[in-house]
């Protein structure tokens, strides 16, 4: 283990702001240890009724706190990529069935052609999921300056697109944290018979907070949603969540049955009916533990705290000479420029080399940026102060190197 230590990142630190990686709540960490110690294949309700029951409760709690339709199917996947895949697989099967085509029986060869509409700044995991499903590259709809899909462009695309149609919306832009205009976009899509899938890897958790819920107004009217519990909820890797509103749609797309797979009595689906895997750990148990530890008010405090820390960090960094905050700070993402692309790259390099904090470089709005994602429950005011100071030091080092 000592040999591994130099090759590990302190991702659990309150000063780790790279990518969108949360920390780990104590209760969810303990539950994850139990999951490993129990060593259950949690795919079948008959084989492991305890883990199936815990995951079922965790799913019901998630629907409640996220404000999504009661009775939706909830599956625990490896991450948001496979959660997106699951929602889109259900969409593919459902829409083709509406056209009289059984994709499970006949595959895609000869099937009615799909059209998938996505915003220009969707996450690449949506594209991956579409590739895995054999649906190819999506049709791109232009986005505004914050990365939100434009309603006028979406309407125009829908009016010229033959069915069946899937519209993918985004809850939480990777760079700006912005949210697509859910209510209007979903209503327009449904007018054209489209299935609406929401990629909410980290942003769907905003719907748990009364003060932030307006960012996602109407999201509950979509048909499927994907999120990551190891992002804003802070449970250990790996734990995506796939949610599908139409009862039976996921099971119809993914379920299977053979003689040796014994089903428990009752109508409840087996866990493997709702995800791509037939062998899986009980990922929903740490989710149950996190929600049990937090309670409703604690979850609200967690999400609101992430946003408050993000805004405090952005405000502190904006006071540094030569720093420009490029996005509206509405959720947990901040993008900074230090002037030229070269200067931004230099500051990022010095910051990472020092190692006091971790913030990653990226490219957005056709310019180099320092990208910050505040995702850890343990980040506090001292971490914010230390992080602003670290960026200031990196800027001084960059200036000294130029002289």
C-alpha positions as CSV (number, residue, x, y, z in Angstrom):
1,X,0.0,0.0,0.0
2,X,2.9,2.4,0.7
3,X,4.0,2.0,-2.9
4,X,0.6,3.1,-4.1
5,X,0.4,6.3,-2.0
6,X,2.5,8.5,-4.4
7,X,0.1,7.6,-7.2
8,X,-3.1,8.6,-5.3
9,X,-4.9,11.9,-5.3
10,X,-6.4,13.5,-2.1
11,X,-9.9,13.5,-3.7
12,X,-11.5,13.4,-0.3
13,X,-9.9,16.7,0.7
14,X,-12.1,19.8,1.2
15,X,-9.6,21.6,-1.1
16,X,-10.0,19.2,-4.0
17,X,-12.0,20.9,-6.8
18,X,-11.0,18.8,-9.8
19,X,-13.6,17.4,-12.3
20,X,-16.8,16.8,-10.3
21,X,-15.7,14.4,-7.6
22,X,-17.4,14.5,-4.2
23,X,-16.1,13.4,-0.8
24,X,-17.5,10.6,1.3
25,X,-19.9,11.0,4.1
26,X,-19.0,8.9,7.2
27,X,-22.2,6.9,7.2
28,X,-21.9,6.1,3.5
29,X,-18.3,5.0,3.9
30,X,-19.3,2.7,6.7
31,X,-22.1,1.3,4.7
32,X,-19.8,0.7,1.8
33,X,-17.5,-1.3,4.0
34,X,-20.5,-3.4,5.1
35,X,-21.4,-4.0,1.4
36,X,-17.9,-5.4,0.8
37,X,-18.0,-7.5,4.0
38,X,-21.4,-8.9,3.1
39,X,-20.1,-9.8,-0.4
40,X,-23.6,-10.1,-1.8
41,X,-24.4,-10.3,-5.5
42,X,-27.2,-7.8,-5.2
43,X,-28.7,-8.5,-8.6
44,X,-31.5,-10.8,-7.5
45,X,-34.1,-10.1,-4.8
46,X,-34.5,-13.8,-4.1
47,X,-30.7,-14.2,-3.5
48,X,-30.2,-11.1,-1.4
49,X,-33.5,-9.8,-0.1
50,X,-31.9,-7.5,2.5
51,X,-29.9,-5.5,0.0
52,X,-32.8,-5.4,-2.4
53,X,-35.1,-4.0,0.3
54,X,-32.5,-1.4,1.3
55,X,-32.0,-0.3,-2.3
56,X,-35.8,-0.2,-2.8
57,X,-36.1,2.2,0.2
58,X,-33.2,4.2,-1.0
59,X,-34.8,4.6,-4.4
60,X,-38.1,5.7,-2.9
61,X,-36.3,8.2,-0.7
62,X,-34.5,9.6,-3.8
63,X,-37.7,10.1,-5.7
64,X,-39.1,11.9,-2.7
65,X,-36.2,14.3,-2.0
66,X,-35.6,14.9,-5.7
67,X,-39.2,15.7,-6.4
68,X,-39.6,13.0,-9.1
69,X,-42.7,11.0,-9.8
70,X,-43.6,8.3,-7.2
71,X,-43.5,4.8,-8.7
72,X,-40.6,5.6,-11.1
73,X,-38.1,2.8,-11.6
74,X,-34.8,3.4,-9.9
75,X,-31.6,1.5,-10.7
76,X,-28.1,1.9,-9.3
77,X,-25.5,1.8,-12.0
78,X,-21.7,2.2,-12.0
79,X,-21.9,6.0,-12.8
80,X,-23.7,8.7,-14.8
81,X,-22.5,7.2,-18.1
82,X,-24.4,4.0,-17.5
83,X,-27.3,5.9,-15.8
84,X,-27.6,7.9,-19.1
85,X,-27.3,4.6,-21.0
86,X,-30.1,3.0,-18.9
87,X,-32.5,5.9,-19.4
88,X,-31.8,6.1,-23.1
89,X,-32.1,2.3,-23.5
90,X,-35.6,2.5,-22.0
91,X,-36.4,5.4,-24.4
92,X,-35.2,3.4,-27.4
93,X,-37.3,0.4,-26.6
94,X,-40.4,2.4,-25.7
95,X,-40.3,4.6,-28.7
96,X,-39.6,1.8,-31.2
97,X,-42.4,-0.2,-29.6
98,X,-44.7,2.8,-30.3
99,X,-43.7,2.4,-33.9
100,X,-44.5,-1.4,-33.9
101,X,-40.8,-2.4,-33.8
102,X,-39.5,-4.9,-31.1
103,X,-35.9,-3.9,-30.7
104,X,-35.2,-6.8,-28.3
105,X,-36.3,-9.2,-31.0
106,X,-35.2,-7.6,-34.2
107,X,-32.4,-5.3,-33.2
108,X,-31.8,-2.0,-34.9
109,X,-31.2,-3.2,-38.5
110,X,-34.3,-2.1,-40.5
111,X,-35.8,-0.2,-37.5
112,X,-37.3,3.2,-37.9
113,X,-34.5,5.8,-37.7
114,X,-34.0,7.5,-34.4
115,X,-33.3,11.2,-34.0
116,X,-31.6,12.4,-30.8
117,X,-31.5,16.1,-30.1
118,X,-28.9,17.4,-27.6
119,X,-27.6,20.8,-26.5
120,X,-24.3,21.9,-27.9
121,X,-22.7,21.7,-24.4
122,X,-24.1,18.4,-23.3
123,X,-21.7,16.1,-21.4
124,X,-19.7,13.6,-23.5
125,X,-21.2,10.7,-21.5
126,X,-24.5,11.3,-23.4
127,X,-22.7,10.8,-26.7
128,X,-21.0,7.7,-25.3
129,X,-24.3,6.2,-24.2
130,X,-25.8,6.8,-27.6
131,X,-22.9,5.1,-29.3
132,X,-23.2,2.1,-27.0
133,X,-26.9,1.9,-27.9
134,X,-26.1,2.0,-31.6
135,X,-27.9,5.3,-32.1
136,X,-24.8,7.1,-33.4
137,X,-24.1,10.8,-33.2
138,X,-26.9,13.1,-32.0
139,X,-28.2,16.2,-33.7
140,X,-26.8,19.2,-32.0
141,X,-29.0,22.2,-30.9
142,X,-27.2,25.5,-30.3
143,X,-26.8,26.7,-26.7
144,X,-26.6,30.2,-25.1
145,X,-23.5,31.8,-23.5
146,X,-24.0,29.7,-20.3
147,X,-24.4,26.4,-22.2
148,X,-28.2,26.2,-21.9
149,X,-30.1,24.8,-24.8
150,X,-31.9,27.5,-26.7
151,X,-35.7,27.0,-26.8
152,X,-36.1,28.7,-30.2
153,X,-33.5,26.4,-31.7
154,X,-35.0,23.3,-30.0
155,X,-38.4,24.2,-31.4
156,X,-37.1,24.6,-34.9
157,X,-35.2,21.3,-34.7
158,X,-38.3,19.5,-33.5
159,X,-40.5,20.9,-36.2
160,X,-38.1,19.5,-38.9
161,X,-37.3,16.2,-37.2
162,X,-39.1,13.0,-38.1
163,X,-39.8,10.6,-35.2
164,X,-39.1,8.7,-33.1
165,X,-37.3,11.5,-31.1
166,X,-35.3,11.7,-27.9
167,X,-34.4,15.0,-26.4
168,X,-31.5,15.1,-24.0
169,X,-31.5,18.0,-21.5
170,X,-28.8,19.0,-19.0
171,X,-29.2,19.7,-15.3
172,X,-25.8,21.3,-14.5
173,X,-23.4,22.4,-17.2
174,X,-19.9,21.0,-16.7
175,X,-18.3,24.5,-16.9
176,X,-21.0,27.0,-15.9
177,X,-23.3,24.8,-13.7
178,X,-26.2,26.2,-15.7
179,X,-29.5,24.3,-16.2
180,X,-31.5,23.9,-19.4
181,X,-34.9,25.6,-19.2
182,X,-36.7,22.4,-18.2
183,X,-40.4,23.2,-18.2
184,X,-40.5,24.9,-21.6
185,X,-38.1,22.4,-23.3
186,X,-39.9,19.4,-21.9
187,X,-43.3,20.7,-22.9
188,X,-42.2,21.5,-26.5
189,X,-40.6,18.1,-26.8
190,X,-43.7,16.3,-25.5
191,X,-45.8,18.2,-28.0
192,X,-43.8,16.4,-30.7
193,X,-44.0,13.0,-29.1
194,X,-40.4,13.0,-27.9
195,X,-39.0,11.1,-24.9
196,X,-37.1,13.6,-22.7
197,X,-34.0,12.4,-20.8
198,X,-32.3,14.6,-18.3
199,X,-28.6,14.2,-17.6
200,X,-28.3,15.5,-14.1
201,X,-25.0,13.9,-12.9
202,X,-24.4,16.5,-10.3
203,X,-27.1,19.2,-10.9
204,X,-30.2,17.1,-10.3
205,X,-29.5,17.4,-6.6
206,X,-30.5,21.1,-6.8
207,X,-34.1,19.9,-6.9
208,X,-33.7,18.7,-3.2
209,X,-33.2,22.3,-2.1
210,X,-36.2,24.7,-1.8
211,X,-33.9,27.7,-2.5
212,X,-32.5,26.1,-5.7
213,X,-35.5,24.2,-7.0
214,X,-36.4,27.1,-9.4
215,X,-33.3,26.3,-11.5
216,X,-35.0,23.0,-12.4
217,X,-38.6,24.1,-12.6
218,X,-40.6,21.4,-14.5
219,X,-37.8,18.7,-14.4
220,X,-40.2,16.2,-12.9
221,X,-42.2,16.2,-16.2
222,X,-39.4,14.5,-18.1
223,X,-39.4,10.7,-18.8
224,X,-36.0,9.7,-17.4
225,X,-33.2,11.1,-15.4
226,X,-29.6,10.2,-14.6
227,X,-27.5,11.3,-11.7
228,X,-24.4,10.4,-9.7
229,X,-24.6,9.8,-5.9
230,X,-20.8,10.0,-5.7
231,X,-20.9,13.6,-6.8
232,X,-23.2,15.9,-4.9
233,X,-24.5,13.3,-2.4
234,X,-21.0,12.3,-1.4
235,X,-21.1,8.5,-1.4
236,X,-18.1,6.3,-2.3
237,X,-17.4,5.3,-5.9
238,X,-19.1,3.9,-7.8
239,X,-22.8,4.9,-7.7
240,X,-24.8,6.2,-10.6
241,X,-28.6,6.4,-10.4
242,X,-30.9,5.8,-13.4
243,X,-34.6,6.8,-12.9
244,X,-37.4,6.1,-15.5
245,X,-40.9,7.5,-15.0
246,X,-42.8,5.0,-17.1
247,X,-43.5,1.9,-15.1
248,X,-42.2,-1.2,-16.7
249,X,-40.1,0.6,-19.4
250,X,-36.7,-0.2,-18.0
251,X,-37.7,-3.8,-17.2
252,X,-39.0,-4.2,-20.8
253,X,-35.7,-2.9,-22.2
254,X,-33.2,-4.6,-19.9
255,X,-35.0,-7.4,-18.1
256,X,-34.4,-11.1,-18.8
257,X,-35.4,-14.5,-17.4
258,X,-34.0,-18.0,-17.5
259,X,-34.8,-21.1,-15.5
260,X,-32.0,-20.8,-13.0
261,X,-32.7,-17.1,-12.1
262,X,-35.3,-17.6,-9.3
263,X,-37.6,-14.6,-8.9
264,X,-39.0,-13.7,-5.5
265,X,-42.7,-13.6,-5.1
266,X,-44.5,-10.4,-5.9
267,X,-44.4,-8.0,-8.8
268,X,-41.4,-5.9,-7.8
269,X,-38.6,-6.1,-10.4
270,X,-35.3,-7.6,-9.6
271,X,-32.4,-5.1,-9.3
272,X,-30.8,-6.6,-12.5
273,X,-34.0,-5.7,-14.4
274,X,-33.2,-2.0,-13.9
275,X,-29.5,-1.8,-14.8
276,X,-27.2,-3.3,-17.4
277,X,-25.5,-5.7,-15.0
278,X,-26.4,-9.2,-13.8
279,X,-23.6,-9.2,-11.3
280,X,-23.4,-6.1,-9.1
281,X,-22.6,-4.8,-5.7
282,X,-25.3,-3.2,-3.5
283,X,-24.5,0.3,-4.5
284,X,-27.8,1.6,-3.2
285,X,-26.9,0.7,0.4
286,X,-24.4,3.6,0.8
287,X,-27.1,5.9,-0.7
288,X,-29.5,4.7,1.9
289,X,-26.9,5.4,4.6
290,X,-26.1,8.9,3.3
291,X,-29.8,9.8,3.2
292,X,-30.4,8.3,6.7
293,X,-27.4,10.2,8.1
294,X,-28.5,13.5,6.5
295,X,-32.3,13.4,6.7
296,X,-34.2,15.8,4.5
297,X,-32.9,19.0,6.2
298,X,-29.3,17.7,6.2
299,X,-29.5,17.0,2.5
300,X,-30.8,20.5,1.9
301,X,-27.9,21.9,4.0
302,X,-25.4,19.8,2.1
303,X,-26.5,21.0,-1.3
304,X,-27.0,24.6,-0.2
305,X,-23.6,24.5,1.5
306,X,-21.9,23.4,-1.8
307,X,-23.4,26.3,-3.6
308,X,-22.6,28.8,-0.8
309,X,-19.0,27.6,-0.8
310,X,-18.8,27.9,-4.6
311,X,-20.1,31.5,-4.5
312,X,-17.8,32.4,-1.7
313,X,-14.8,31.0,-3.6
314,X,-15.8,32.8,-6.8
315,X,-16.2,36.1,-4.9
316,X,-12.8,35.7,-3.3
317,X,-11.1,34.9,-6.5
318,X,-12.8,37.8,-8.3
319,X,-11.0,40.2,-6.0
320,X,-7.6,39.1,-7.3
321,X,-6.2,41.5,-9.9
322,X,-6.4,40.0,-13.4
323,X,-8.9,37.3,-12.6
324,X,-12.1,37.1,-14.6
325,X,-15.0,34.8,-13.5
326,X,-16.5,33.7,-16.8
327,X,-19.8,32.1,-15.7
328,X,-22.9,33.0,-13.8
329,X,-22.3,31.1,-10.5
330,X,-25.6,29.5,-10.0
331,X,-24.6,26.1,-8.7
332,X,-21.2,24.4,-8.0
333,X,-19.0,25.3,-11.0
334,X,-16.7,28.2,-11.5
335,X,-14.5,29.0,-14.6
336,X,-11.7,31.5,-14.4
337,X,-9.5,33.3,-17.0
338,X,-6.3,35.0,-16.1
339,X,-6.1,37.0,-19.4
340,X,-4.4,35.1,-22.2
341,X,-4.6,31.4,-22.7
342,X,-0.9,31.2,-22.0
343,X,-1.2,33.0,-18.7
344,X,-4.2,30.8,-17.7
345,X,-2.2,27.6,-18.5
346,X,0.8,28.9,-16.5
347,X,-1.3,29.7,-13.4
348,X,-3.0,26.3,-13.6
349,X,0.4,24.6,-13.8
350,X,1.9,26.5,-10.8
351,X,-1.3,25.8,-8.8
352,X,-1.2,22.0,-9.5
353,X,2.6,21.8,-8.9
354,X,2.3,23.4,-5.4
355,X,-0.4,20.9,-4.4
356,X,-2.1,23.0,-1.8
357,X,-5.4,22.7,-3.7
358,X,-6.4,20.9,-6.9
359,X,-8.2,22.8,-9.7
360,X,-8.1,21.6,-13.3
361,X,-7.7,23.3,-16.6
362,X,-10.2,23.1,-19.4
363,X,-11.3,24.9,-22.5
364,X,-14.6,26.8,-22.6
365,X,-16.0,29.6,-24.7
366,X,-13.1,29.1,-27.0
367,X,-10.5,30.0,-24.3
368,X,-8.4,28.3,-21.8
369,X,-9.9,28.3,-18.3
370,X,-9.2,27.2,-14.8
371,X,-12.2,25.1,-13.9
372,X,-13.4,24.6,-10.3
373,X,-16.0,22.2,-9.0
374,X,-17.1,22.4,-5.4
375,X,-18.4,18.9,-4.6
376,X,-17.1,18.0,-1.1
377,X,-19.3,18.1,2.0
378,X,-16.2,18.8,4.2
379,X,-15.2,22.0,2.4
380,X,-15.3,24.9,4.9
381,X,-14.5,28.6,5.2
382,X,-10.9,27.8,5.9
383,X,-10.6,25.8,2.7
384,X,-12.0,28.7,0.7
385,X,-9.5,31.1,2.2
386,X,-6.6,28.7,1.7
387,X,-7.7,28.1,-1.9
388,X,-7.9,31.8,-2.8
389,X,-4.5,32.3,-1.3
390,X,-3.1,29.3,-3.3
391,X,-4.4,30.8,-6.6
392,X,-2.9,34.2,-5.6
393,X,0.5,32.5,-5.1
394,X,0.2,30.7,-8.4
395,X,-0.4,34.0,-10.1
396,X,2.7,35.5,-8.5
397,X,4.8,32.6,-9.5
398,X,3.5,33.0,-13.1
399,X,4.4,36.7,-13.0
400,X,7.8,36.1,-11.6
401,X,8.6,33.5,-14.3
402,X,7.8,36.1,-16.9
403,X,10.2,38.7,-15.5
